[in-house]
Every structure is written in structure tokens, then in C-alpha cells.
Amino acid sequence: MIKPLGSRVLIKMKEGEETTKSGIILSSGAQEKPQIAEVIEVGPGEKIEGKLQEMNVKKGDNVIVSKYSGTEVKYNGEEYIIVKQDDILAIVE
């Protein structure tokens, strides 16, 4: 398993919609890149001025991330992205 370091978070992007509300099927190239992801693993946090900055997200959270952030990683045939906690914009409840 991949364990992020510092204030980094391992996420997996949710699949985009394949059909529009009116039933039109979109090709993969026409689909908008989804920005909602599931948190797979969370780093321990980061020390800033001697104090540990706690993580605001936890494993299993659905989050909205900046569109072009992170580093793409392929592991055991699955595609993941490692982002900094600062690149996570919101938690989806």
C-alpha cells in the first residue's frame, strides 16, 4: 500500500458521468474531468514551528480537489493521485 508522507493525501478520482441528463452518451474525450475524489490514505501531518499540524481529511472522505494538482501514480493496476492537503478545496458530505 502507498502511505503518503507529511501533509500529503492519496486520492482516487471518481468516474465522470458517461451520459448527459437528456441521455446523450459522451465519449471519454468529451467528458469533463471529475474533481471529486475519494481519500484512500492520509499522511501523518506536518510539523510547523515544532507543532504537528493535524490533517483535516480522513480515509473514506469524498473531497473536491484543484483541477490540475497532484502527482499521478499507478500502483497494482490502479490509478491514484497524491496531493498536498492544501490542494483539497472541500469535503463533500
Protein Blocks (a to p, Z undefined) as FASTA:
>chain_A
ZZdehjbdcdddddddfbdfkopacdfklpccdfbdcdfbdcebjceehiacddfbdehi
acdddfkgcjdddeehiacddddfklpmbdcZZ
